Amino acid sequence: MANFKVPTREEVSKSNQAIFDNLKKGIGFVPNLYAYYAKNETALADYLSLNNRKSTLSAKEKEVINLVTSQINDCRYCQSAHTALGKMNGFSEDQILELRSGSASFDRKLDALVKLTAAAVENKGKVSEELKEAFFNQGYNEANLIDVVMLIGDKTISNFINNLTDLPIDFPLADELSTKTV
């Protein structure tokens, strides 16, 4: 069985070392998943460019998509990372668990986003007209829809890399859902 290791700063290229230094300055550490990207000369910079691209969605809306996608893709690393980020963006623990479960009873607009995201991830982008209509009826537009798909793609990349490598989780461990309703 393959044993995937998180590289140290000294084990990556000079350009990736500079990114490590910026991450350490910005967030206080280099998350293991980001460090793993640095095994490839360009993947870390490419991923961070995608991850940090300008979006029509708010930080809270982006975390909704990250949480839902990570739940459906069964990525404990990203569930944990985005639980921490979700809390930083104003969600309570109960709200995060509800989002991961597939709804947002506390906010109709976010509920439409949760349901659209879950259906898109589960069905490879094939979503019912009713879900699309509910999304647009909550004030979202086609530019937002494109950003939803971009964020699902972004998060799916990380989910798949972590699910393939099973890297150590370096965030507070997210609670497991008692039932998978998404």
N, C-alpha and C positions, 0 to 999 in steps of 0.2 A: 504494500500500500504506500502511496506517495506521502511524503511528509513535507508539507509546505511550510517554509519558514519566512517570518517577517524579516526583511533585511534591515541592518543597522545603517546609520548615516554613512559610515565608512565603506559600506558595501555597494553603494549606488553611485551613479555618475555625478560629476561636478554640477551639472545643471539640476539634477534631482536633489543634490545636497542643498542647493540654494532654495529650492522649494521647501525642503524639510525645515530649513532655518526660518523661512517666512511663516510656515504653519506653526512652528513652535512659538514665534513671536505673536502671531495672531490669536491662536486658540490655546496655547500653553503646552501642547504636545503634538506629536505626529500620530494620528490614528493608525492602527495596524493595517486597516484596509488601504488607506492612502499609501502607506509605506510599501505595501505589496505591489501596488501599481508601479512603483519606481524600479521594479525588476526589469521593466521595459523602458527603453530610453525616452520614449515620448508619451507613454500612456498616462502618467500622472499629470503632466501639464495639459494634455488633451482633455482628460476627465475633469480637471478643475475648471477648465475653460467652459466646458459644457455645464458643469454644476453651477458655475457663477454667472452664467449668461443672464442678460436682462430679461425679465419676464413681465407679462401683464398681470400675473397673479401675486397676491400678497404672500408674505412669509408664512402666515398661518395656513393659507390655502396650499402652498407648496408642501408644508409638513403633513397636511391631510393626505395628499397624493403619495408622499414618501411612506407614511405609515400604512396606508391601505395596500400599496404595491408590495411593500416588504412583508406584510402579513400574508398576502395571497401567495407570494413567492417563497414563503416559509424561511425567511432569512433572519435568524435571531440577532446577528450582529447589527443589521440595519434597523430591526425593530428596537433594539436597545439604544442605538445612536439617536434615532429619531424620536424615541420617547423622551430622551434628555433634551433634544432640540425643541420638541413640541412643548415641553414645560417652559423652556426659555422663551417661547413665543406665546405664552399665556394659557395653554391648555392645562386643565387639571388631570390628575392620574385617571380619574373615572372617565373623563372625556376622551382621553387617549385610548383607553380600553374600548370605549364605545366606538370610536373611529375605526380601530383595528377590527372590531366585530362587524362593521359594515353599515353603520348609521351615525347620524349626528342629530339626535332628537332636540338638542339644545340650540340648533341653528338650522333653519330651513335651507338657506343657501348652501351651507357646507354639506348638508345632507344630500342635496342634489349632486354636489361634487363627489362625495363619497361613493354614491351609487353608480354614477357614470364611470368613475375611475375603476371601481371593482369590476364592473361589467366589461370594460375595455381590456383590463388585464386578463380576466378569466376567459374572454371570448376572442382574444387576439384582435381587438378593435371593433368587433362586430357588436354594436349596441342597439337596443330597440329604439324605435322612434319615440316611445313614451319617455325613456330616460333622457334622450337628447332634448326633447321638448321641455321636460322638467328642468334640465340644466339651463336652457336658454330662457325659460320663464322666470328663473331666479336672477336674471340680469347678466348672465354670462353671454359672451359673443364668440364668433368664430376664431378670433385671435386668441381668446382664452382657451378654446378647444385645442388649438394647435399647441399651446403651452402645456396643457394637460398631457398630451401625447409625448411632447419633448421630455417632460418630467418623468413620465412612466418609463420612457426609454433610458433616461439617466439612471433612475433607481434600479431598473432591471439589470443594467450592466453591473452595478455593485452587488446586487443580490446574487447574480449568477457567479461572479468571481468569488464571493464569500462562500456560497454554497458548494462550489468546487473545491475550495481550499480549506474551509472550516478554520479560519484564523481565530486566534484568541480574542475574545470580546474585551475591549478596554474602555467600555462605558458601563455605568450601572446596569445590571442585567434587567431587562424588561420582564414584567410578569408574563407568564404564558396564559393564553386565553383558556378558560375552562371548556368552552365549546367553540369550534370553528364555525362561525356563521357567515363569514364572508364567502 
